[in-house]
Amino acid sequence: MFRHIAVIMIAIALVITGCKKTTITPKLFVTIQNEILDSDMQQTTKESIVKKYGISLQEYEEYEKQVESNPELKALVGKERLNIMKK
């Protein structure tokens, strides 16, 4: 009985940690954007790139729109882009 409960608790913990959603940060956005720009720009390639970072293409594109419309966020992304270029 105890063994069954332990197995169920471990399974629940694995499901919860596996479902953790990735938050897009300016640094992550720039990293993904650079990979997309270096790719063949096909839809399936874009999807595989963003999936590698734990987000969907739709989430990436929504964040991209936020960057374009929000001057503060655009400045943060610009700083991250400069930081990445310095490395």
LUMPAGU-174294 format. One record per atom (N, C-alpha, C): x, y, z; residue in one letter. Coordinates in steps of 0.02 Angstrom, whole numbers, padded with zeros to 5 digits, always signed. Layout:
! LUMPAGU-174294
XYZA...
//
This chain:
! LUMPAGU-174294
+00041-00060+00000M+00000+00000+00000M+00044+00063+00000M+00092+00064+00045F+00137+00123+00049F+00175+00132-00016F+00195+00076-00046R+00232+00079-00109R+00190+00110-00165R+00126+00094-00167H+00081+00122-00218H+00073+00197-00208H+00066+00218-00147I+00059+00290-00133I+00123+00327-00153I+00180+00297-00137A+00244+00329-00155A+00251+00335-00231A+00232+00284-00267V+00236+00285-00340V+00190+00339-00368V+00130+00344-00342I+00082+00394-00365I+00109+00464-00350I+00137+00475-00292M+00164+00542-00274M+00222+00560-00320M+00265+00513-00336I+00321+00526-00381I+00295+00543-00451I+00245+00507-00474A+00216+00519-00539A+00186+00589-00543A+00150+00609-00491I+00120+00676-00488I+00175+00729-00489I+00228+00719-00451A+00283+00768-00449A+00315+00775-00518A+00324+00719-00553L+00354+00722-00620L+00309+00758-00670L+00245+00748-00665V+00198+00781-00709V+00198+00856-00696V+00198+00875-00634I+00198+00946-00616I+00262+00980-00640I+00319+00950-00628T+00382+00982-00649T+00390+00981-00724T+00362+00931-00758G+00365+00928-00831G+00321+00979-00865G+00270+01003-00831C+00223+01051-00859C+00242+01123-00844C+00299+01133-00814K+00320+01201-00797K+00327+01242-00860K+00296+01299-00862K+00295+01341-00921K+00356+01388-00921K+00388+01395-00978T+00445+01438-00985T+00421+01510-00996T+00451+01556-00959T+00435+01626-00967T+00486+01656-01015T+00461+01694-01063I+00506+01725-01111I+00535+01788-01080I+00600+01792-01079T+00637+01851-01056T+00668+01885-01116T+00689+01947-01108P+00723+01980-01165P+00783+01940-01190P+00822+01910-01144K+00880+01871-01163K+00860+01810-01204K+00808+01774-01180L+00784+01715-01216L+00757+01735-01284L+00720+01790-01287F+00692+01815-01350F+00747+01828-01401F+00800+01861-01380V+00855+01878-01426V+00890+01814-01449V+00900+01767-01403T+00932+01704-01420T+00891+01667-01473T+00826+01663-01462I+00783+01629-01510I+00781+01666-01576I+00775+01732-01572Q+00772+01772-01633Q+00836+01763-01675Q+00893+01762-01642N+00956+01751-01679N+00957+01683-01714N+00934+01632-01679E+00931+01565-01709E+00884+01564-01769E+00827+01597-01762I+00779+01599-01817I+00808+01636-01877I+00842+01692-01864L+00871+01731-01918L+00927+01693-01954L+00961+01649-01918D+01015+01609-01948D+00988+01546-01983D+00922+01534-01977S+00893+01473-02006S+00866+01488-02076S+00832+01438-02103D+00802+01446-02170D+00735+01484-02167D+00713+01503-02107M+00653+01543-02095M+00588+01507-02113M+00590+01442-02123Q+00529+01403-02136Q+00490+01396-02071Q+00424+01392-02077Q+00380+01387-02020Q+00398+01327-01975Q+00412+01270-02006T+00428+01211-01966T+00495+01219-01929T+00541+01253-01960T+00606+01266-01928T+00597+01312-01869T+00557+01365-01878K+00543+01411-01822K+00511+01374-01764K+00463+01331-01780E+00428+01293-01728E+00476+01248-01690E+00522+01217-01725S+00569+01172-01690S+00618+01212-01648S+00637+01272-01669I+00683+01314-01631I+00649+01336-01566I+00589+01363-01569V+00557+01387-01508V+00538+01329-01462V+00521+01272-01490K+00504+01214-01450K+00563+01191-01408K+00623+01199-01436K+00684+01181-01400K+00691+01220-01335K+00662+01280-01334Y+00666+01323-01274Y+00603+01319-01231Y+00558+01274-01247G+00500+01262-01205G+00442+01310-01215G+00439+01341-01272I+00382+01386-01287I+00354+01369-01355I+00295+01397-01369S+00264+01386-01435S+00281+01444-01480S+00273+01433-01545L+00285+01486-01594L+00237+01544-01582L+00176+01527-01563Q+00126+01580-01550Q+00148+01623-01491Q+00175+01593-01438E+00200+01632-01381E+00257+01678-01402E+00302+01651-01443Y+00359+01691-01467Y+00334+01750-01508Y+00287+01737-01554E+00261+01791-01597E+00223+01843-01557E+00187+01822-01505E+00152+01870-01462E+00202+01914-01425E+00256+01883-01401Y+00308+01922-01366Y+00341+01971-01415Y+00351+01948-01476E+00380+01991-01528E+00337+02053-01540E+00271+02044-01541K+00225+02101-01549K+00229+02148-01489K+00236+02119-01429Q+00243+02160-01369Q+00307+02202-01372Q+00361+02171-01396V+00424+02207-01403V+00417+02266-01451V+00382+02255-01505E+00374+02307-01556E+00331+02365-01530E+00283+02350-01486S+00237+02402-01463S+00255+02433-01396S+00301+02403-01359N+00319+02428-01292N+00390+02455-01293N+00399+02521-01289P+00466+02551-01293P+00514+02526-01238P+00488+02515-01177E+00530+02492-01122E+00556+02421-01136E+00511+02379-01159L+00530+02310-01174L+00577+02309-01234L+00565+02352-01282K+00609+02357-01340K+00680+02378-01319K+00685+02423-01270A+00750+02444-01245A+00786+02387-01209A+00749+02347-01170L+00778+02290-01136L+00804+02238-01186L+00765+02226-01238V+00786+02179-01290V+00849+02206-01325V+00851+02271-01337G+00909+02302-01369G+00972+02294-01326G+00964+02303-01260K+01021+02294-01214K+01046+02222-01216K+00999+02175-01216E+01018+02104-01219E+01054+02088-01284E+01030+02117-01338R+01061+02106-01403R+01134+02131-01402R+01145+02189-01372L+01212+02216-01366L+01256+02172-01322L+01228+02148-01266N+01265+02103-01222N+01287+02039-01257N+01243+02012-01297I+01258+01950-01334I+01312+01964-01387I+01308+02023-01418M+01357+02040-01470M+01427+02051-01440M+01430+02074-01377K+01494+02087-01344K+01531+02023-01329K+01494+01967-01320K+01526+01904-01300K+01565+01873-01355K
//
